[in-house]
């Protein structure tokens, strides 16, 4: 049952290295000898009249490729490539001996195009100016959606934050459970200073990837061959990364430590606070390769995020020019949250033969989380004095409503997740077959105790969801019981046992002069929820067939056409089993999506030889057994009853290439619509219904000062639905937030980037990279809102959605050094 075979692959062929060789005037060089020495002998080729060269490289073996010409310096390139790889390397030859950068290519760029995978260099990620930092910020630009710069979470094509898969070194990564605010997150799991390769799929992905509905982020870390160190420091924190390898290259390791303090960003918000955050982690990967066939890797991470928050005062102005309104809040109390996570994984990769590779992966994830707060907010909602000559200009002169709100929580969670997985990879002539089977055990101990009391104009408000006498004080006396406006109390001891598996087949063939790639696969997933002191759930099973088809016509244009899709299931994780009342429903069904994607990939060069790629994808999703939810900042609260159907459709377009010579820039555009129908009441916008999206990542330098670099990150998203309280009727709350507009800029002076040669003893000779820069977050000081605070006017019986604004303009210095 677990191994319904599927499809894949290409016969192993020697990788190809090719490119153009130019002189300092950007003119092609004819007659350059390109060669390397190998155990099979010396392999040579010569560049033609256009400077073009092409040479076959050994499979999975590092070689030194030499570029020799009597009129130019002898240059060399260390490179290692996998079977079927193709790599374009264009160089400018100078006048002695120049060693080019060490290059390791372990994925075929053509194969990524076939699968519709987005790839980006780690250097681009590290230089990206962003408030949250990390690889997730790049995804928000090119494919994902987000309106919270303090969060690393993102939504893709109508899905929510829980619908995205993240892998590091083939190992699935988990996030903390209780975090409700982006400013509490601190650090993403992925350490961008350790990344070697990053791939991202926004939908229609293959069966080898797990059981989520929206996207896959697949990351691999570097395997160093020599000692190196990298330091980054800014006003937001810093990181230190060390790497090394043994003399015989059998052992290698990389370790990174990070520290982050978001006080600079949070203090720019409208709420005055005493804020003491500490976000820190240590992450390491150690590799042992006893022989050419066998490799053992260990990946470990320890993180501790402490979030201490004491709000003091807030004033938010809203309304219109004719009728300005202000919300003033005076706070008392504090919040103390702590998230500790421990993660360890061992992966063994054994090459049984040239055509068969086996992987065994075991991982353990442990998280201990607490969320404790008591915050009293006393508010006044009133009219603003707009008389410029008045001494009280801008202050509230008349209060329409006064009240108080007391929030209390003592939430604790302890979760242990264990995985054991076996994967196989086979090359059979022109076919590639992949399969895998995985066992997962999830053990969650969760206590929820939180309540909210609202007092408006001296009278306690009853909750809207239970049958109580009407409270219309002061007109009539109220004789009913006093209860919290919102209360969640639960104690859950939940275990989930899962068995999942997949198999897929791929093949490369020809139709006439055109090339085609085919992939077909299937996943299956069985799970059961058990509880202490409660009824166990039923055993459930789902089967998910998927397929991809890619055509490359024999045209002069370098163009691909892709069609992919299938049935995608998302068996519920613990948070999806827990309803808005805190109770666990063990029989929640897997959300189900029929996904269909049509894409086009066009690579081209301009008249000046600049390379670009334009990718367009149209998609449609039909969703059943939808587990509806509300979003509070970044916390998702499910209703856990599969009470809706939904759909999502849209168009994504992205262009990347050399807008400026020597740099890579990205432009993206997206249109998306997603709606849900809850209990046949009609379709309304889902919480992630963000219609239009534009993103730009632009890199440039000053022509007269080429060492002065500029990086610009621009995002525009139309407004999301304004959200609703978890206890409210979603059909009543259908207003939208304002559009999200964000610009982050970075300016850096690069003392060296490793391409220049310095004499021994020069102070820069020890550095491979050294730069000092200025980062400006929210360059244009736009006011962006993440959610609404709902305030009740006791006199008019109206509710106001008061926007919770995000960060304003912030400046920071950043130092980067690599040796």
N, C-alpha and C positions, 0 to 999 in steps of 0.2 A: 504493500500500500504506500509505503514511504518512498519507494523508488520507482516512480513512473517516469521512465527515461525521457530525456529531452535532448537538446541539441547543441552543437557549438562548433567548431573551430577550424583551424587552418593547419595544413601540413607545415612542418618546420622547414623554413627556408632561411638562408643566411640574411642577416639584416643588411640594409643599404645605407651608407653614408654618402650624402651628395651636397652640392652647394655651388656657390660662385666665389671666385677669388678675385679680389680687386686691389689696385694700388692706392696710394694715398690720395690720388685725384679721382677716385671712384671709377677708374677705367678697368675693364677686364684684363686679366693676365693670362696669356696663352703659354703653354709649355711648362707649367709647373708640375714637377714630379711629385706625385702623391703616393706614398708607400708605407708599409709596415712590415716588420719581421715577425713571423709566427713559427710555431713548431712544424707547420706544413711548408715553411719556406717564406720567401719574400713576395708580397703581393703588391703590384704597382699599377698605376694609371697616370694619365697626363691630362691636364686641363685643356679644353679646346679653345677656339678663337673667341668664344664668348666668356671665357673664364670658368666654364662649367666643368666640374669633375664628378665622378661617381665611382664608388669602390665598395666591394663586399667586405663585411666585417665578420670575424668569427662569432659564434653564438656563445653568450654568457662567459666571455673571456676578455679581460682587459688587455688592450693593445695600445701602443704608442704610434699614432699616425703622423708622418713627417710630411712637411710641405717645403720642397726644395726648388730654388731657382737661382741662377747665377747673379741676377740683378737685385735679389732681395734677401732679407735675413732668413736663415733656416728656422722654421717654426714647427712646433710639435703639439699634439693634442692627445691627451689620455682619454680613452673612451671605452665603455663597455655597453653592449647592446644585447637584447634578448631576441629570440627567433621571431622572424617576420617584421621586426622593427624597421621603420624608415625615419631618418633624421636629416633635416636640412641645416647645414652649418655654413654660413657665409662669413668670410674673413677678409680683412684688409691686411696685406703683407707689407711689412716695413723694410728698412734697409739694414748682421749678426744673427743672434739666436734668440728667439722669443718662444716661451712656453705658453700655450693657450690654456684656458681653464680646463680643469678635470671635469669630464662629463660622464654621467652614468644615465643611460636611457633604458628603462625597464618596462615601458609600455608602448605599444605601437600607436602612434598618433592617428594612423588610419583607422585602427580598430575603435578608438574613442569616437571618431566621427561616425562610424557605422552604428554605434550604440547610442548616439546622441548625448555623449558625455561632455560636460563642460570641464575644461582643465585650465589651471592658472599656475604660474610659477610662484614658488614660496617667497621670492624676493618681492613680488607685487603685493602679496599679503602683508609682509612685514612693513612695507612702506606706506600702506593705506592709512590715511588719517581718519580716526574714528574714536568716538567717546568710549565705546565698549571694547574695542580692540578684538583681535582674533579673526579666524577664518570666516566666521558667520557674517561679518560685516560685508564681505565680498559677495556672499550669496544674496544678501538683501539688495545689492546693486543690480546684479545680473539676472536674478530669477525669483527670489523670494520677496515677501512683503513684510513690512514692519513699520510701526509708528512709535517706536520706543528706542531711543538711542542708548538708554541705560541697560538694555536687555540684549543678550546674545540669541534669544529665541526668534524664530521667523516662521511665517506661514507661507505655504507654497500652493498656488492654484486652488485656493478655496479651502484648503485643509487648515487644521489648527496646529499649535505647537507640539502636540503629542503625536502627530502623524508623520514625523520625520525620522528616518533611520540615520544613525551616525556610527561609522565603523572606524576604528584605528587599528591598523595591522590585522584586518579580518575579524576584529573583536568588537562586538556590539557595546556601545557606551550608553550608560544610564545617567539621568539627571536627578537632583534632589526632588522630593515630593512636595514639600510644604511651602516653597517660595511663592509669595504672592505679589511681590513688587520687583520690577527690574533692578532697582537700586540695591536689592538684597543679594543679587546673583554673584557679583564679584567676578570670578574667572570662569571661562568656559573650560571644558576638559582639555581641548587640544592646545598644545603649546606650539605656537606658530614658529618659534625659533628651532624646533626639532623637525619640522615638516620637510619631507623630500618631495612628496607628490600629493596632489589633491584632485579628486574627481567628484563631479556632482551631476546627478540626474534628477530632473524636475518631474518625471513621470514616465509611465510606459516602460519601467525598468524590468530587467530579466528576472527569471525565477530564482537565481542564485542569491538575490537580495531578499531580506526578510519580510515579515508580515506587517507592513504599514501601508497607508493609503496614498501618501503624497510624494515623498522624495527620499533620495539616498545621498549621503555625504560619505565618501570613502577616502581615507587618509592613510598614507604610509610615512613612516619616519626614516630618517637617514641611518645608514650603516657606515660609520666613519672609517677611514683608512689611516688617519694620522691624528695627532693632537690638534685640537682647536678650541677656542673659547670665544664666547660672544656675550657682550654686556649691553643692556639697554636700561636707561634711566630717564625718568620724566617726573613732573609734578604729580602724576597719577600713580607712580610706583616704579617698579623696575624688575629686571630678570637677569639671571646669570645661567649660561648654558656651557657645559664642558663636554668634550667628546675625545675619544682616543681609541687606539687599537693596539693589539700586541704586535711584536715584531713579525711573527709568522702569520699574522692576519686572521688567526683562528678565533680570537676574542676581539670584540669591539663593544663599545658602550657609549651611551649619551645620557646625560642627566641635566635636568633643568629645574631651577627654582624660581618662583615668581611671587611678587608681592604687589598688592594693589590697594589704593586708598581713593575712594570716589568722593571724598569730602569736597574737593574743588568743584566737582560737577553738581553735587546735591546742594551745596551752599549757594549755588546760583539760582535755585528754584525760589518760588515765592514764599514758601514756608520757612520761617526762621527756626533753626534747630541747633541743638548740641548733638553732633553726629560723630560717632567714633567707630568707624568700620575697620575691620582687619580681614583681608582676603589673602590667603597664602596657600601655596601648594608646592610639592616636590614631585617630580615625575622622572622616571628613568626607563631606558630600554637597554638590555644587555643581550648580546648575541654570541653564540658559540657555534662554530662551524668546524667539527672535527675532521671532516673530509668534504669532497666536492658534492657528495650526495645528500648530506644530512646537515640541517641547521636547527638549533634550539634557541628560542627567543623568550625573554621575560620582559613583560611590560607592567610597571607598577606606578601607582599614584596615591598620594596622601594629600588631602586638602582640608583646611579648616577655615571656615568663613564665620566671622563674628560680626553681628550687626547690632549696634547699640544706637538707638534713635530716640531723641527727646525733643519733640516739637514744642515751639514756644508761641509763635504768632503767625497768622496768615491773613492777607487781604487780597481778594480777587475781584477785579472790576470787570463787569460784563454789561449786557443790555445794549441799548442804542444811544446815539448822540442825544436824542431828545429825552430819553428816559434812562440815564445811566444808573446802574444798580451795583452795589458792592456787597461782598460777603466778608465779614470780619470774624475771625475765629481766634479765641484765646485758649491755649492748651495747658493741661496739667497731666503729669504722668510720663511714662516712657515705654519703650519697646526693647526687649532683649531677645535676639534670635541667635541661634548657633547651628551651623550645619557642618558635620564632620563626615567625610567620606573616605573609604579605604578601598582600593581596587588593585587586584593582582591577576595576571594572566600568564600562562605558559603556552607557547605554540611550538610544535615540532613539525618540521617540514622535511620529508624524506623523498628523494628522487629514486623510486624503485627501478626505473629504466628511463631511457630517453623519451618514452611516450607515456609514462605513468608517474604521477606525483601524488603523494599522500600527505595530508595535514591532520594533526590532532591538536585541538585547542581546548584548554580548560581555563575558566575564569571565575573569580569570586568578587562580588561587589557588596560592600557593607556601608550603610548610611545611618547615622544617628542625628536626628533633627529635633530642635525644640523651637517653639514659637510662643513667646510669653509677652503679653502686653496688657497694660491698663492705661488707657488714654481717655481723659475727659476733655471734650471740645465744647466750649460755650460760644455760641455764635449769635451774630446780629446780621440780619438781612435788611438793608435799607437803601434810601436814596442818597446820592452823592451830591455834595455841594459843587456846582459847576461855575460859580461866580469867581472869575479870575482874580478880582480884587479882594476877595474875602480871605480872612485869616485862616479859615477852615477849609480852604479850597482843596478838593480831593478827598475830604473826610465824609463819613456818614453823618448826615444832619437829622435824619428821621428814620427810625427803625420800623420796618413793616412787620418784622417777625424776630423774636428772640427765642432762644431755646438752648438745649444742651444735649449732648450725645456721649454716652459712656460705652466704650468698647473694651471687652475683656477677653483674653484667650490664654489657655494653658494647653497648648497642643504639643504632643510628643509622638515621635514616630521612630521606629527602629526596623530596618529592613535588611534582609540578607538574601542575595540572589546568586545562585550557583549555576554554571553552564558547563556542559561537556559536549564537544562537537567533533565530528570526523568528516573530512572532505576529500574527494578524489578528483583527479584531473587526468583525462586520457586523450591522447592524440592517435587517431586511427585513420591513416591515410589523410584524406582531406576533411575529416570529421574531428570535432572536438566534443568530448562528453565530460560533463561535470556533474557531481552528485554530492550530497551531504546529508547527514542526520544529526540532530541536536536534541539534547535533553536539558530542560531548565526547571529549576526548583526555586520558587519565590516564597519567602516567609516574611510576612509583614505583621508587626505589632504596632497598633495605632490607637492613640487616645485623642479624641476631639472634645474640647470643652471651650466653647466660645459663645458669647452672647452680646447683644447690643440693646441698650435702652435709650429711647428718644423721648425727650421732654420738650414740648413746644409751648411757649408762653405759660409755663408752670403746670402743664397738664400732660401726663404720661400718655403716649400714643400706643394704641393696640396694634398688633401685627395684622396685616391684611389677609392672612391665609387661614385663620381659624375662626370658628363661629363664636363671637363674643358680642355682648350688647354694644350698641353704638355709643361711642364716647363723643358727645358734642358739647362738652363743657366750653365756656362757662354758662351756657344757656340752660342746661339741665344737669342735675347731679348725676354722677356715674356711680353705680353700685356693683359693677362687675369686678372680677379679680384683676390685680395688677400683674401683668406678665411682660417679659422682655419683647421688644419689637422684633427681634430675631434671635433664635437660640438653636445651637447645634450641639448635641451631646451624644457621644458614641464611644464605645470601646470595642475594637475589632482585632481579632487574632485570625489572620487569614493566610492560607497556604494555597499556592497554585502550582500544579504539576503540568508540564508541557512536553510534548514530543513533536518535533517538526522535522521535515525533510524536503529535499528538492532533488530534481534531476533535470538536466537540460542538454540539448544537442545543438551544435552550430556547424554550418558548412559554408564554404566559399566556392562559387561556381561561375559559369559564364552562360549567358544567353546571347548567341551571336558574338558580337564584339563588345557587349556590355557585361560588366561584372555584377554579380548579385551575392548578397550575404543573407543567410537564413538562420533564424534561431527560434527554437520552440522548447518550452519547458513547463514544468508543473511543480507546485508546492502543495504540501499538505500539513495540517496543524491540528493536533488533538490536545485538549486541555480540560481540566476539572478543578473547580474551586471548592476547597474544604474550609470549614470554620470551627472554632472551638465554641461550644455552648450555642451553636446555631445550626440550622439545616444546611447540609452540603448541596452543592450545585450538581446539575446533570453533566455527564461527560459529553463534550461537544467536539465535532470535527468539521473541518472545511477543506475544500480542495480548490486550488487556484491555478488554472492553466494560463499561460502567457506566451506571446510570440512577437517576433520582430522580423521585418523584411526590409532590406536596403538594396537600392539599385543605383549603380553608377554607370550612366550611359557613356558610350564611346564618343564623347564630344570634345571639342577643343576647350570648352569651359570645364573647369574642375568642379563638378556639381554632383551631389548625392541627393536621393529621395528616400525618405524613411517612412515606414508605417509600423506602428507598434501598439500593443494593448493587451487586454485580457481581463480576467476576473481577479480583483484584489480584495483580500479580507484583512481586517485588523482585529484579531482576537483581543478582548479587553485586558488591559493592564489594571493594576490595583486601583488607580485613580478613576478609571472608567467604571469600575464596579461600585464605587462609593457615591451615593446620591447626595443631593443638596442637603438632606437631613443628617448626613453622616453615616447612615446605615449601609451595609454592603448587600447588594443583590447578586447572589452567586450565579444566577442564570442569565445575566446580560449576554446577548448574542454578539457575535462579531459583526462590526460594521462592514458593509459590502459595497464595492464600487466596480462598475464596468467602465473601463478606461480605454479611450481610443485617442491616438496621437498621430498626426500627419506632419512630417517635417521636411525641410529643404535646407541643405548645407552647401554654400557657394563660396569657394576660395578663389581669390583673384589678386592680381597685382596692378597697381596704377602705372601710368606712363613712366614715373620716376622709380619704379621698382619696389615700391612699398607694398607689403603683404597685408591683406585683409581677409576676414572671414565673416560672412553674413549668414546667420542661422534664423530660420523662421519655423515656428511650430504652432499648429492649431490643435486644440484638445477639447474633449468632451468627457465628462464624468456623470454617470447616473448612479446615485447612492441610495441604498436601502438599509433598513434596520439602523437608521441614524440615531446615535446617542447624543441628544441635544445637550447644550451646555450654555453657560454664561461665562464671561471673562471679566475678572476683577484685576485690572492692571495686567499681570501675566499669569495669575492663578485661574485655572479652569475648574469650574464646578459642574459636573455632569448630573443629569437627571436620572441616569442609569435605568432607563426603561425602553430604549429602542422605539421611541414614539413618533418617528418622522421618516419621511423620504426627502431627498434633496437632489440637486443637480449643480454642476459647475461647467462652464465653458469659457473659452477665451483664446487669445492669440498672444504669443510671446515672440519678440524679435530682438536680436542682439548683434552688434557689429563690434569686432575687436581687431586691432592691428596697429600699425605704426602711423598714427596721426602726426607724430613728431619722430624723426629718425632716431633709432636706438632706444625707443621706449614703446611700451604697450599700453594702449588705452581701450576702454570698453564703453559702449553706449547700449542701453537697453530700453525697450518699450514693451508694455504689457497692457492688455485689456482683459478683464475677467469679470464674470457675473456668477454669483452663487446664491441660491435661495433654498429654503426648506419649507416643508409643509408638515406641520405638527398636528397630528390627530385629525387630518382632513379639514383643517380650519382655513386653508388657503396658503399660498406661498408668500413668505416674507424674507427679507435679507438675512443671511447668516451673519454671525458676528465678525467673520473674516471677509465680508463682501466689499473688497477694495477695488473699485472699478478700473481706474487708470493708474499707471505707474511709469515713471521715467527714472532712469539711473545713469549716471556718468561717472566714470573713473578716468581722469585725464592726468597725464604726466608730461612735463615740459621742462625745459632748462633755458637759461638766459644765453643767447648766442655769443655775446661778448664775454660772458663769465660761465663757461659750460659746467663748472663745478657747482654752480648754484641751481638747485633743482626745485621744482614745484610739483605738488601732488594735490589734486582737487577731487573731492568726493561729493557729488550732488545727487540728491534723492527728492523726488516729488511723488506723493501718493495722494489720491483723492481720499476724502474722509471715510473712516469706518463708521458703522452703526455705533451710536453713543453708549451702547451697553445698557444693562438693566440689573437691578439687584437679583441675587440668586433665587429669592422667594417670589419675584414679580412675574407677571404675565408678559412674555416677550412681545405679544401682539400690541401691547399698550406702549412700549418703549421702542419707537422706530425712528427717532431722530438720529442725525449723523453729526459726528465731530467735524471740525473744520479740516481743510486739506493739510497734509503733513508736508512741510518744506524744510529741507535740511541741507546745509552746505558746510563741509569741513575741509580745511585747507592745511597743507603742510609745506613749509619752506625749509630746505636743508642745504647747508654748505658741505659738500663732500670733499674732504681732504684727500681721500684716496678710496677707490673702489676695487683695488686689486689689479687693475689693468696697466698701471704705471710701474716702471722699474726704478727703484731707488738704490743708491750706493749703500754698501754696508756701513752702519753707523749713523745713517740718516734717521731722524726720529720717527719717520713714517715707515721705515723699512720693515718694522715688525708687524704692521697692520695689513690685513687683507681688506679691511673696510673701516673707515672712520668718518663720522659725520656728526654735525651739530645742527639742530633745527628748531624751528618755532612752529607749533601747531595751534591753529585757531579753530575751535569747535563752535558750531552754529555761527558761521561767519557773518550772516546778515541779521542775527539776533531775532529770528522768527519765534513767535509764540506758538508752540505745538502742544496739543492736549492728548493725554493718554486715555482718560476716562472722564466721566462726569461724577460729581458729588451731588446727590439728590437732597435738596432742602425744601421743607414744607412751609408754606406761608399759612399760618393758622387763621388769618383773617379772610383771605380769598379762597382758601382751601386748595390753592394751586401748589404744584411742585416745580421747582426750578432745577435744571441740570447745570450745575456750576462746573466749568471745565477745570480739570487738574492739569496745569501746565507743566511741561518738561523743562529742560535746562535752557538757560540763556547763553549769551556769548561767553566763552571761556578761553584763556590763553594758557599755553603750557610749553615748556622747553623740553627737548628730547635729545639725548646723547646715545649714539649707537657705535659700538666698537667691536671688531671681529679680528682675531689673530689666528 
